[in-house]
């Protein structure tokens, strides 16, 4: 209880929110790492998964490769990349690459599975009505696969938010620096406060994606 009350006091101290080591600055760094890596992962994974799901070719291989990526610890990848020239010349590159590799599997898997689970009878009916391949993809397959695609996106976003704390292990910024600084100072309330901030940010991001999924749902407003 002392650690919890201490964390509350730490979060309530305005000095801990100001400056380059303050919460607001660390939060901005955390959002930068998470946003850039998630965006890059979407550019890599979603077009590939949707295309493979549409054609039905090579999907099993792609998913197996992405599942191998799940088995590799992100921290191990981050440490290995930190030992390469990227760490000296690439700035944030090691952290961003590690997070992208971590975000790709749920995006790729969910998007592909969503496309393949579309009722084939509906697809054939659309083709029988004279729709082209692009029209079937845009008007039939993608809207029906949308829920699973957004589930993968939401899952990847939350996982990246949580995993971005590892950037502190490579000397980068983010909310993880609050936690590591607390460990270095043997300040348990600060460690708890950092963990609470990461958890709260993950919950907020998940809520935002839930709202976005409903707002942009292609079937919204249809019978």
C-alpha positions, 0 to 999 in steps of 0.5 A, a space after each residue: 500500500 505504501 508503494 501505491 500511495 507513494 505512486 499517487 503522490 509521485 503522479 500528483 507532484 507537478 515537478 514530475 510532469 515538467 521538463 525533459 525528464 517529465 511525464 509529458 515529454 516522456 509520453 510524447 516520446 512514447 507516442 512517437 515510437 508507438 505511432 511510427 512503428 505501428 504505421 510502418 507495420 500497417 504499411 508492410 503487413 496490411 496490403 500483403 495480408 489483404 492481397 494474400 487473403 484475396 488471392 488465397 495464395 501463399 497465406 499459410 507461409 506468410 502467417 507461419 513466418 509472422 508466427 516465428 516473429 512472435 516467438 522471438 523476444 522483442 528485447 533480444 531483437 532490440 539488444 542485437 540491433 543496438 550492437 549493429 551500426 544502426 545504433 551509432 548512425 540510425 538514432 531511433 532505428 533499432 527501437 523502431 525496427 524491433 517494434 515494427 517486427 513485433 507489430 507485424 504478426 497480429 496485423 498480418 494474421 488477423 487481416 489474412 484470416 479475416 479475408 479468408 473467412 469471408 463466405 465464399 458463396 457471397 464472393 461467388 454471388 458477387 462475381 456472378 453479378 458481374 463484379 470485377 476482382 477489385 469490386 469484389 475486394 472493395 465492396 464484399 471482402 474488405 467490408 466483411 473482413 473489417 472487424 477482424 482487421 480492426 481487431 488485429 490493429 487494436 491488438 497490435 497498437 496495445 502491444 506496441 504501447 506496452 512493449 515500447 517501454 523497452 526502448 529505455 533499455 536501449 537508452 531511448 526515451 518513452 515512459 520506460 525511462 520513468 520506470 528505469 530511473 525509478 529502479 536506478 534510484 530504488 524508488 519503488 513508487 516511481 516504478 509503480 507510477 511509470 507502470 500505471 502510466 503505461 497501463 493507462 495509455 494502453 487502455 486509452 489507446 484501446 478505447 480510441 481504436 474501439 471508437 474508430 472501429 465503430 465510426 469507420 465500420 463499412 456496415 454502419 447504418 446498413 440493415 
